[in-house]
Amino acid sequence: MFIHHVNDIDWLVITAFEELKTLFIEEAGEIPFCFSAASELSLIDQAKRTYGYLPTLCGVITDTGTFQSQDDEEDLSPQLACLVKGRGRVFIYHGSFVAFVDDEKIFITRMG
């Protein structure tokens, strides 16, 4: 695991092996520049502003960020994660699946 700093947010890049850092960050995709700790908008609203309509997906997010869905045979482990104090957490999975988690709700979507 290592930290990648973008827009005042520390993104945790989750890797199994240190030597796979470069490959893994390419697989995980670019760190989304739409998220900013300086914005007054929630993380969900920041994503909606950038990507437009975000379809809601069904599933469960565990305490460790694992995405469990009846539509998928396997659970998805996050590849990127961040915590923005007062605005919640974001987990990004392979295939552009994204989960936003805060004290009030969980929003799971897919960014295309």
N, CA, C and O atoms as CSV, one atom per row, in Angstrom:
chain,resi,resn,atom,element,x,y,z
A,1,MET,N,N,0.844,-1.181,0.000
A,1,MET,CA,C,0.000,0.000,0.000
A,1,MET,C,C,0.889,1.244,0.000
A,1,MET,O,O,1.974,1.250,0.580
A,2,PHE,N,N,0.412,2.278,-0.652
A,2,PHE,CA,C,1.122,3.545,-0.592
A,2,PHE,C,C,0.130,4.682,-0.760
A,2,PHE,O,O,-1.004,4.477,-1.193
A,3,ILE,N,N,0.568,5.878,-0.413
A,3,ILE,CA,C,-0.299,7.055,-0.447
A,3,ILE,C,C,0.010,7.878,-1.687
A,3,ILE,O,O,1.173,8.114,-2.015
A,4,HIS,N,N,-1.046,8.316,-2.377
A,4,HIS,CA,C,-0.914,9.191,-3.534
A,4,HIS,C,C,-1.724,10.444,-3.218
A,4,HIS,O,O,-2.931,10.350,-2.996
A,5,HIS,N,N,-1.094,11.603,-3.193
A,5,HIS,CA,C,-1.733,12.850,-2.767
A,5,HIS,C,C,-2.271,13.611,-3.979
A,5,HIS,O,O,-1.500,13.996,-4.858
A,6,VAL,N,N,-3.600,13.833,-4.033
A,6,VAL,CA,C,-4.228,14.567,-5.124
A,6,VAL,C,C,-5.305,15.478,-4.543
A,6,VAL,O,O,-6.153,15.022,-3.776
A,7,ASN,N,N,-5.277,16.763,-4.904
A,7,ASN,CA,C,-6.287,17.739,-4.473
A,7,ASN,C,C,-6.505,17.758,-2.964
A,7,ASN,O,O,-7.643,17.757,-2.494
A,8,ASP,N,N,-5.429,17.776,-2.224
A,8,ASP,CA,C,-5.485,17.821,-0.754
A,8,ASP,C,C,-6.099,16.569,-0.143
A,8,ASP,O,O,-6.498,16.585,1.022
A,9,ILE,N,N,-6.181,15.485,-0.909
A,9,ILE,CA,C,-6.713,14.218,-0.401
A,9,ILE,C,C,-5.631,13.156,-0.514
A,9,ILE,O,O,-4.990,13.013,-1.556
A,10,ASP,N,N,-5.438,12.424,0.553
A,10,ASP,CA,C,-4.505,11.301,0.537
A,10,ASP,C,C,-5.255,10.049,0.111
A,10,ASP,O,O,-6.116,9.553,0.838
A,11,TRP,N,N,-4.920,9.534,-1.089
A,11,TRP,CA,C,-5.535,8.313,-1.592
A,11,TRP,C,C,-4.658,7.133,-1.218
A,11,TRP,O,O,-3.457,7.130,-1.486
A,12,LEU,N,N,-5.251,6.151,-0.612
A,12,LEU,CA,C,-4.538,4.926,-0.284
A,12,LEU,C,C,-4.629,4.010,-1.498
A,12,LEU,O,O,-5.716,3.573,-1.877
A,13,VAL,N,N,-3.494,3.727,-2.096
A,13,VAL,CA,C,-3.441,2.819,-3.232
A,13,VAL,C,C,-3.108,1.445,-2.669
A,13,VAL,O,O,-2.029,1.240,-2.114
A,14,ILE,N,N,-4.024,0.521,-2.811
A,14,ILE,CA,C,-3.914,-0.767,-2.141
A,14,ILE,C,C,-3.254,-1.764,-3.079
A,14,ILE,O,O,-3.820,-2.130,-4.109
A,15,THR,N,N,-2.065,-2.196,-2.721
A,15,THR,CA,C,-1.319,-3.138,-3.540
A,15,THR,C,C,-0.951,-4.356,-2.722
A,15,THR,O,O,-0.785,-4.275,-1.505
A,16,ALA,N,N,-0.826,-5.469,-3.387
A,16,ALA,CA,C,-0.430,-6.698,-2.709
A,16,ALA,C,C,1.089,-6.762,-2.554
A,16,ALA,O,O,1.595,-7.269,-1.553
A,17,PHE,N,N,1.805,-6.252,-3.537
A,17,PHE,CA,C,3.257,-6.337,-3.526
A,17,PHE,C,C,3.850,-5.005,-3.942
A,17,PHE,O,O,3.354,-4.366,-4.869
A,18,GLU,N,N,4.909,-4.579,-3.264
A,18,GLU,CA,C,5.531,-3.293,-3.553
A,18,GLU,C,C,5.974,-3.181,-5.011
A,18,GLU,O,O,5.854,-2.115,-5.614
A,19,GLU,N,N,6.486,-4.278,-5.582
A,19,GLU,CA,C,7.000,-4.210,-6.946
A,19,GLU,C,C,5.897,-4.024,-7.988
A,19,GLU,O,O,6.188,-3.763,-9.156
A,20,LEU,N,N,4.634,-4.156,-7.575
A,20,LEU,CA,C,3.520,-4.005,-8.510
A,20,LEU,C,C,2.912,-2.603,-8.484
A,20,LEU,O,O,1.873,-2.368,-9.099
A,21,LYS,N,N,3.551,-1.673,-7.777
A,21,LYS,CA,C,2.979,-0.324,-7.661
A,21,LYS,C,C,2.613,0.287,-9.011
A,21,LYS,O,O,1.485,0.739,-9.205
A,22,THR,N,N,3.563,0.301,-9.940
A,22,THR,CA,C,3.315,0.949,-11.233
A,22,THR,C,C,2.192,0.250,-11.983
A,22,THR,O,O,1.277,0.904,-12.484
A,23,LEU,N,N,2.253,-1.051,-12.061
A,23,LEU,CA,C,1.219,-1.814,-12.745
A,23,LEU,C,C,-0.125,-1.619,-12.072
A,23,LEU,O,O,-1.144,-1.451,-12.742
A,24,PHE,N,N,-0.128,-1.642,-10.746
A,24,PHE,CA,C,-1.382,-1.587,-10.018
A,24,PHE,C,C,-2.078,-0.242,-10.175
A,24,PHE,O,O,-3.299,-0.192,-10.324
A,25,ILE,N,N,-1.321,0.839,-10.145
A,25,ILE,CA,C,-1.954,2.147,-10.290
A,25,ILE,C,C,-2.555,2.291,-11.682
A,25,ILE,O,O,-3.567,2.972,-11.844
A,26,GLU,N,N,-1.943,1.656,-12.701
A,26,GLU,CA,C,-2.530,1.679,-14.038
A,26,GLU,C,C,-3.823,0.873,-14.070
A,26,GLU,O,O,-4.794,1.287,-14.703
A,27,GLU,N,N,-3.845,-0.271,-13.395
A,27,GLU,CA,C,-5.054,-1.086,-13.352
A,27,GLU,C,C,-6.165,-0.376,-12.597
A,27,GLU,O,O,-7.330,-0.432,-12.990
A,28,ALA,N,N,-5.801,0.287,-11.515
A,28,ALA,CA,C,-6.798,0.966,-10.698
A,28,ALA,C,C,-7.355,2.194,-11.405
A,28,ALA,O,O,-8.451,2.658,-11.088
A,29,GLY,N,N,-6.605,2.711,-12.353
A,29,GLY,CA,C,-7.050,3.897,-13.060
A,29,GLY,C,C,-6.439,5.139,-12.435
A,29,GLY,O,O,-5.786,5.074,-11.394
A,30,GLU,N,N,-6.660,6.250,-13.076
A,30,GLU,CA,C,-6.116,7.498,-12.571
A,30,GLU,C,C,-6.858,7.907,-11.306
A,30,GLU,O,O,-8.042,7.613,-11.138
A,31,ILE,N,N,-6.148,8.582,-10.431
A,31,ILE,CA,C,-6.795,9.141,-9.253
A,31,ILE,C,C,-7.784,10.197,-9.738
A,31,ILE,O,O,-7.397,11.076,-10.508
A,32,PRO,N,N,-9.039,10.142,-9.318
A,32,PRO,CA,C,-10.028,11.116,-9.795
A,32,PRO,C,C,-9.698,12.531,-9.313
A,32,PRO,O,O,-9.609,12.774,-8.109
A,33,PHE,N,N,-9.518,13.447,-10.237
A,33,PHE,CA,C,-9.202,14.820,-9.882
A,33,PHE,C,C,-10.459,15.608,-9.518
A,33,PHE,O,O,-10.364,16.756,-9.084
A,34,CYS,N,N,-11.640,14.999,-9.693
A,34,CYS,CA,C,-12.870,15.723,-9.379
A,34,CYS,C,C,-13.069,15.887,-7.880
A,34,CYS,O,O,-13.835,16.752,-7.456
A,35,PHE,N,N,-12.397,15.073,-7.066
A,35,PHE,CA,C,-12.579,15.136,-5.621
A,35,PHE,C,C,-11.586,16.113,-5.009
A,35,PHE,O,O,-10.390,16.068,-5.296
A,36,SER,N,N,-12.096,16.986,-4.172
A,36,SER,CA,C,-11.244,17.956,-3.509
A,36,SER,C,C,-11.684,18.135,-2.068
A,36,SER,O,O,-12.878,18.235,-1.785
A,37,ALA,N,N,-10.730,18.173,-1.166
A,37,ALA,CA,C,-11.041,18.410,0.240
A,37,ALA,C,C,-11.445,19.869,0.460
A,37,ALA,O,O,-12.079,20.194,1.464
A,38,ALA,N,N,-11.075,20.754,-0.484
A,38,ALA,CA,C,-11.384,22.177,-0.341
A,38,ALA,C,C,-12.820,22.508,-0.736
A,38,ALA,O,O,-13.331,23.565,-0.363
A,39,SER,N,N,-13.474,21.627,-1.479
A,39,SER,CA,C,-14.837,21.880,-1.938
A,39,SER,C,C,-15.826,21.788,-0.782
A,39,SER,O,O,-15.660,20.988,0.139
A,40,GLU,N,N,-16.861,22.628,-0.851
A,40,GLU,CA,C,-17.924,22.568,0.154
A,40,GLU,C,C,-18.924,21.462,-0.157
A,40,GLU,O,O,-19.733,21.097,0.696
A,41,LEU,N,N,-18.875,20.931,-1.368
A,41,LEU,CA,C,-19.801,19.868,-1.763
A,41,LEU,C,C,-19.389,18.535,-1.149
A,41,LEU,O,O,-18.213,18.303,-0.869
A,42,SER,N,N,-20.371,17.667,-0.944
A,42,SER,CA,C,-20.052,16.310,-0.492
A,42,SER,C,C,-19.313,15.585,-1.605
A,42,SER,O,O,-19.346,16.015,-2.758
A,43,LEU,N,N,-18.651,14.495,-1.267
A,43,LEU,CA,C,-17.921,13.732,-2.279
A,43,LEU,C,C,-18.864,13.220,-3.364
A,43,LEU,O,O,-18.504,13.201,-4.541
A,44,ILE,N,N,-20.069,12.806,-2.972
A,44,ILE,CA,C,-21.056,12.330,-3.955
A,44,ILE,C,C,-21.431,13.465,-4.903
A,44,ILE,O,O,-21.471,13.271,-6.118
A,45,ASP,N,N,-21.707,14.657,-4.352
A,45,ASP,CA,C,-22.090,15.792,-5.194
A,45,ASP,C,C,-20.945,16.234,-6.105
A,45,ASP,O,O,-21.181,16.670,-7.232
A,46,GLN,N,N,-19.707,16.121,-5.621
A,46,GLN,CA,C,-18.561,16.451,-6.475
A,46,GLN,C,C,-18.496,15.498,-7.659
A,46,GLN,O,O,-18.230,15.921,-8.784
A,47,ALA,N,N,-18.736,14.211,-7.413
A,47,ALA,CA,C,-18.713,13.226,-8.502
A,47,ALA,C,C,-19.852,13.466,-9.475
A,47,ALA,O,O,-19.659,13.398,-10.689
A,48,LYS,N,N,-21.042,13.746,-8.952
A,48,LYS,CA,C,-22.189,13.996,-9.838
A,48,LYS,C,C,-21.957,15.227,-10.705
A,48,LYS,O,O,-22.340,15.245,-11.874
A,49,ARG,N,N,-21.336,16.247,-10.141
A,49,ARG,CA,C,-21.062,17.465,-10.900
A,49,ARG,C,C,-20.109,17.168,-12.058
A,49,ARG,O,O,-20.255,17.723,-13.147
A,50,THR,N,N,-19.140,16.297,-11.818
A,50,THR,CA,C,-18.148,15.971,-12.847
A,50,THR,C,C,-18.679,14.980,-13.871
A,50,THR,O,O,-18.501,15.174,-15.073
A,51,TYR,N,N,-19.328,13.922,-13.405
A,51,TYR,CA,C,-19.718,12.825,-14.297
A,51,TYR,C,C,-21.175,12.895,-14.757
A,51,TYR,O,O,-21.589,12.107,-15.607
A,52,GLY,N,N,-21.956,13.824,-14.211
A,52,GLY,CA,C,-23.359,13.903,-14.566
A,52,GLY,C,C,-24.165,12.879,-13.795
A,52,GLY,O,O,-23.919,12.653,-12.610
A,53,TYR,N,N,-25.121,12.261,-14.456
A,53,TYR,CA,C,-25.975,11.281,-13.793
A,53,TYR,C,C,-25.177,10.039,-13.418
A,53,TYR,O,O,-24.484,9.465,-14.259
A,54,LEU,N,N,-25.273,9.628,-12.169
A,54,LEU,CA,C,-24.606,8.414,-11.706
A,54,LEU,C,C,-25.668,7.388,-11.327
A,54,LEU,O,O,-26.417,7.608,-10.375
A,55,PRO,N,N,-25.751,6.269,-12.053
A,55,PRO,CA,C,-26.761,5.255,-11.732
A,55,PRO,C,C,-26.464,4.594,-10.393
A,55,PRO,O,O,-25.308,4.342,-10.054
A,56,THR,N,N,-27.514,4.318,-9.641
A,56,THR,CA,C,-27.367,3.656,-8.349
A,56,THR,C,C,-27.287,2.147,-8.542
A,56,THR,O,O,-28.087,1.569,-9.278
A,57,LEU,N,N,-26.330,1.514,-7.888
A,57,LEU,CA,C,-26.186,0.062,-7.924
A,57,LEU,C,C,-26.494,-0.500,-6.543
A,57,LEU,O,O,-26.337,0.191,-5.536
A,58,CYS,N,N,-26.930,-1.748,-6.497
A,58,CYS,CA,C,-27.227,-2.398,-5.225
A,58,CYS,C,C,-26.014,-3.174,-4.744
A,58,CYS,O,O,-25.283,-3.770,-5.535
A,59,GLY,N,N,-25.817,-3.157,-3.451
A,59,GLY,CA,C,-24.723,-3.905,-2.871
A,59,GLY,C,C,-24.477,-3.484,-1.443
A,59,GLY,O,O,-25.139,-2.590,-0.917
A,60,VAL,N,N,-23.525,-4.136,-0.829
A,60,VAL,CA,C,-23.151,-3.867,0.553
A,60,VAL,C,C,-21.670,-3.550,0.594
A,60,VAL,O,O,-20.879,-4.185,-0.103
A,61,ILE,N,N,-21.286,-2.572,1.405
A,61,ILE,CA,C,-19.885,-2.230,1.614
A,61,ILE,C,C,-19.521,-2.631,3.040
A,61,ILE,O,O,-20.144,-2.170,3.997
A,62,THR,N,N,-18.526,-3.480,3.179
A,62,THR,CA,C,-18.104,-3.921,4.507
A,62,THR,C,C,-17.240,-2.837,5.161
A,62,THR,O,O,-16.897,-1.837,4.530
A,63,ASP,N,N,-16.899,-3.049,6.422
A,63,ASP,CA,C,-16.059,-2.094,7.152
A,63,ASP,C,C,-14.696,-1.900,6.489
A,63,ASP,O,O,-14.101,-0.827,6.596
A,64,THR,N,N,-14.204,-2.923,5.811
A,64,THR,CA,C,-12.901,-2.831,5.144
A,64,THR,C,C,-13.009,-2.324,3.704
A,64,THR,O,O,-12.000,-2.225,3.004
A,65,GLY,N,N,-14.232,-2.003,3.259
A,65,GLY,CA,C,-14.414,-1.462,1.917
A,65,GLY,C,C,-14.735,-2.483,0.853
A,65,GLY,O,O,-14.863,-2.119,-0.316
A,66,THR,N,N,-14.871,-3.751,1.211
A,66,THR,CA,C,-15.197,-4.783,0.230
A,66,THR,C,C,-16.631,-4.584,-0.276
A,66,THR,O,O,-17.555,-4.377,0.511
A,67,PHE,N,N,-16.800,-4.649,-1.600
A,67,PHE,CA,C,-18.103,-4.479,-2.239
A,67,PHE,C,C,-18.705,-5.858,-2.494
A,67,PHE,O,O,-18.144,-6.662,-3.238
A,68,GLN,N,N,-19.848,-6.120,-1.872
A,68,GLN,CA,C,-20.544,-7.391,-2.037
A,68,GLN,C,C,-21.867,-7.129,-2.743
A,68,GLN,O,O,-22.647,-6.275,-2.323
A,69,SER,N,N,-22.113,-7.874,-3.821
A,69,SER,CA,C,-23.337,-7.702,-4.596
A,69,SER,C,C,-23.860,-9.059,-5.042
A,69,SER,O,O,-23.089,-9.966,-5.355
A,70,GLN,N,N,-25.172,-9.184,-5.065
A,70,GLN,CA,C,-25.784,-10.429,-5.535
A,70,GLN,C,C,-25.573,-10.608,-7.034
A,70,GLN,O,O,-25.653,-11.727,-7.540
A,71,ASP,N,N,-25.302,-9.511,-7.752
A,71,ASP,CA,C,-25.109,-9.567,-9.193
A,71,ASP,C,C,-23.730,-10.090,-9.591
A,71,ASP,O,O,-23.523,-10.482,-10.740
A,72,ASP,N,N,-22.789,-10.097,-8.651
A,72,ASP,CA,C,-21.421,-10.529,-8.939
A,72,ASP,C,C,-21.106,-11.816,-8.180
A,72,ASP,O,O,-21.514,-11.993,-7.032
A,73,GLU,N,N,-20.378,-12.703,-8.840
A,73,GLU,CA,C,-19.996,-13.963,-8.201
A,73,GLU,C,C,-18.965,-13.738,-7.102
A,73,GLU,O,O,-18.987,-14.416,-6.075
A,74,GLU,N,N,-18.061,-12.784,-7.319
A,74,GLU,CA,C,-16.995,-12.518,-6.357
A,74,GLU,C,C,-17.166,-11.152,-5.730
A,74,GLU,O,O,-17.690,-10.229,-6.353
A,75,ASP,N,N,-16.719,-11.031,-4.488
A,75,ASP,CA,C,-16.664,-9.730,-3.835
A,75,ASP,C,C,-15.519,-8.934,-4.444
A,75,ASP,O,O,-14.517,-9.507,-4.871
A,76,LEU,N,N,-15.666,-7.616,-4.485
A,76,LEU,CA,C,-14.619,-6.750,-5.018
A,76,LEU,C,C,-13.895,-6.053,-3.872
A,76,LEU,O,O,-14.528,-5.447,-3.008
A,77,SER,N,N,-12.586,-6.139,-3.869
A,77,SER,CA,C,-11.778,-5.409,-2.894
A,77,SER,C,C,-11.400,-4.071,-3.504
A,77,SER,O,O,-11.134,-3.995,-4.704
A,78,PRO,N,N,-11.371,-3.007,-2.694
A,78,PRO,CA,C,-11.033,-1.690,-3.257
A,78,PRO,C,C,-9.589,-1.622,-3.716
A,78,PRO,O,O,-8.708,-2.263,-3.142
A,79,GLN,N,N,-9.355,-0.835,-4.761
A,79,GLN,CA,C,-8.004,-0.600,-5.253
A,79,GLN,C,C,-7.509,0.774,-4.838
A,79,GLN,O,O,-6.307,0.992,-4.684
A,80,LEU,N,N,-8.439,1.695,-4.658
A,80,LEU,CA,C,-8.125,3.032,-4.173
A,80,LEU,C,C,-9.120,3.367,-3.080
A,80,LEU,O,O,-10.286,2.983,-3.163
A,81,ALA,N,N,-8.674,4.076,-2.063
A,81,ALA,CA,C,-9.571,4.476,-0.985
A,81,ALA,C,C,-9.116,5.812,-0.428
A,81,ALA,O,O,-7.924,6.119,-0.416
A,82,CYS,N,N,-10.078,6.606,0.034
A,82,CYS,CA,C,-9.711,7.847,0.701
A,82,CYS,C,C,-10.739,8.170,1.766
A,82,CYS,O,O,-11.879,7.709,1.711
A,83,LEU,N,N,-10.328,8.955,2.719
A,83,LEU,CA,C,-11.192,9.441,3.786
A,83,LEU,C,C,-11.048,10.949,3.816
A,83,LEU,O,O,-9.943,11.472,3.959
A,84,VAL,N,N,-12.169,11.649,3.681
A,84,VAL,CA,C,-12.154,13.102,3.781
A,84,VAL,C,C,-12.967,13.463,5.010
A,84,VAL,O,O,-14.179,13.254,5.048
A,85,LYS,N,N,-12.301,14.001,6.004
A,85,LYS,CA,C,-12.948,14.283,7.284
A,85,LYS,C,C,-14.179,15.167,7.093
A,85,LYS,O,O,-14.111,16.231,6.478
A,86,GLY,N,N,-15.292,14.705,7.629
A,86,GLY,CA,C,-16.539,15.444,7.523
A,86,GLY,C,C,-17.283,15.227,6.226
A,86,GLY,O,O,-18.412,15.697,6.080
A,87,ARG,N,N,-16.672,14.515,5.262
A,87,ARG,CA,C,-17.331,14.304,3.969
A,87,ARG,C,C,-17.426,12.840,3.580
A,87,ARG,O,O,-17.994,12.524,2.535
A,88,GLY,N,N,-16.888,11.941,4.384
A,88,GLY,CA,C,-17.042,10.523,4.132
A,88,GLY,C,C,-15.838,9.862,3.495
A,88,GLY,O,O,-14.750,10.432,3.424
A,89,ARG,N,N,-16.067,8.632,3.030
A,89,ARG,CA,C,-15.028,7.811,2.422
A,89,ARG,C,C,-15.413,7.471,0.988
A,89,ARG,O,O,-16.593,7.421,0.643
A,90,VAL,N,N,-14.402,7.240,0.162
A,90,VAL,CA,C,-14.608,6.778,-1.210
A,90,VAL,C,C,-13.780,5.522,-1.405
A,90,VAL,O,O,-12.607,5.475,-1.036
A,91,PHE,N,N,-14.402,4.499,-1.993
A,91,PHE,CA,C,-13.695,3.283,-2.377
A,91,PHE,C,C,-13.868,3.109,-3.874
A,91,PHE,O,O,-14.982,3.199,-4.389
A,92,ILE,N,N,-12.768,2.860,-4.574
A,92,ILE,CA,C,-12.817,2.659,-6.025
A,92,ILE,C,C,-12.328,1.246,-6.325
A,92,ILE,O,O,-11.305,0.795,-5.809
A,93,TYR,N,N,-13.095,0.559,-7.179
A,93,TYR,CA,C,-12.844,-0.848,-7.486
A,93,TYR,C,C,-12.516,-1.004,-8.962
A,93,TYR,O,O,-12.772,-0.106,-9.764
A,94,HIS,N,N,-11.947,-2.151,-9.310
A,94,HIS,CA,C,-11.692,-2.484,-10.711
A,94,HIS,C,C,-13.017,-2.443,-11.476
A,94,HIS,O,O,-14.049,-2.872,-10.960
A,95,GLY,N,N,-12.986,-1.937,-12.680
A,95,GLY,CA,C,-14.199,-1.854,-13.485
A,95,GLY,C,C,-14.975,-0.572,-13.263
A,95,GLY,O,O,-16.138,-0.484,-13.655
A,96,SER,N,N,-14.359,0.426,-12.642
A,96,SER,CA,C,-14.960,1.743,-12.413
A,96,SER,C,C,-16.118,1.747,-11.423
A,96,SER,O,O,-16.898,2.699,-11.399
A,97,PHE,N,N,-16.248,0.706,-10.608
A,97,PHE,CA,C,-17.240,0.731,-9.538
A,97,PHE,C,C,-16.725,1.634,-8.426
A,97,PHE,O,O,-15.542,1.599,-8.089
A,98,VAL,N,N,-17.613,2.441,-7.860
A,98,VAL,CA,C,-17.238,3.383,-6.808
A,98,VAL,C,C,-18.279,3.337,-5.703
A,98,VAL,O,O,-19.477,3.261,-5.973
A,99,ALA,N,N,-17.823,3.382,-4.466
A,99,ALA,CA,C,-18.727,3.441,-3.312
A,99,ALA,C,C,-18.397,4.669,-2.488
A,99,ALA,O,O,-17.235,4.929,-2.175
A,100,PHE,N,N,-19.431,5.424,-2.139
A,100,PHE,CA,C,-19.312,6.570,-1.252
A,100,PHE,C,C,-19.977,6.188,0.061
A,100,PHE,O,O,-21.123,5.738,0.075
A,101,VAL,N,N,-19.271,6.366,1.148
A,101,VAL,CA,C,-19.804,5.969,2.446
A,101,VAL,C,C,-19.659,7.147,3.403
A,101,VAL,O,O,-18.564,7.680,3.583
A,102,ASP,N,N,-20.783,7.551,4.021
A,102,ASP,CA,C,-20.701,8.539,5.087
A,102,ASP,C,C,-21.603,8.091,6.228
A,102,ASP,O,O,-22.120,6.974,6.215
A,103,ASP,N,N,-21.789,8.954,7.203
A,103,ASP,CA,C,-22.556,8.571,8.385
A,103,ASP,C,C,-24.018,8.287,8.085
A,103,ASP,O,O,-24.661,7.531,8.813
A,104,GLU,N,N,-24.551,8.880,7.029
A,104,GLU,CA,C,-25.975,8.775,6.742
A,104,GLU,C,C,-26.324,7.761,5.664
A,104,GLU,O,O,-27.396,7.158,5.711
A,105,LYS,N,N,-25.444,7.564,4.700
A,105,LYS,CA,C,-25.826,6.702,3.577
A,105,LYS,C,C,-24.614,6.092,2.891
A,105,LYS,O,O,-23.470,6.494,3.099
A,106,ILE,N,N,-24.926,5.093,2.055
A,106,ILE,CA,C,-23.948,4.480,1.168
A,106,ILE,C,C,-24.494,4.616,-0.247
A,106,ILE,O,O,-25.650,4.284,-0.509
A,107,PHE,N,N,-23.656,5.105,-1.158
A,107,PHE,CA,C,-24.051,5.269,-2.548
A,107,PHE,C,C,-23.040,4.521,-3.399
A,107,PHE,O,O,-21.849,4.832,-3.371
A,108,ILE,N,N,-23.511,3.533,-4.157
A,108,ILE,CA,C,-22.648,2.738,-5.016
A,108,ILE,C,C,-23.016,3.021,-6.469
A,108,ILE,O,O,-24.196,3.025,-6.821
A,109,THR,N,N,-22.017,3.256,-7.308
A,109,THR,CA,C,-22.283,3.581,-8.694
A,109,THR,C,C,-21.139,3.059,-9.566
A,109,THR,O,O,-20.199,2.425,-9.086
A,110,ARG,N,N,-21.254,3.344,-10.836
A,110,ARG,CA,C,-20.192,3.003,-11.778
A,110,ARG,C,C,-19.922,4.236,-12.627
A,110,ARG,O,O,-20.824,4.769,-13.273
A,111,MET,N,N,-18.681,4.678,-12.620
A,111,MET,CA,C,-18.309,5.855,-13.392
A,111,MET,C,C,-17.764,5.420,-14.740
A,111,MET,O,O,-16.821,4.631,-14.813
A,112,GLY,N,N,-18.357,5.933,-15.797
A,112,GLY,CA,C,-17.933,5.528,-17.121
A,112,GLY,C,C,-17.074,6.554,-17.786
A,112,GLY,O,O,-16.635,6.352,-18.918
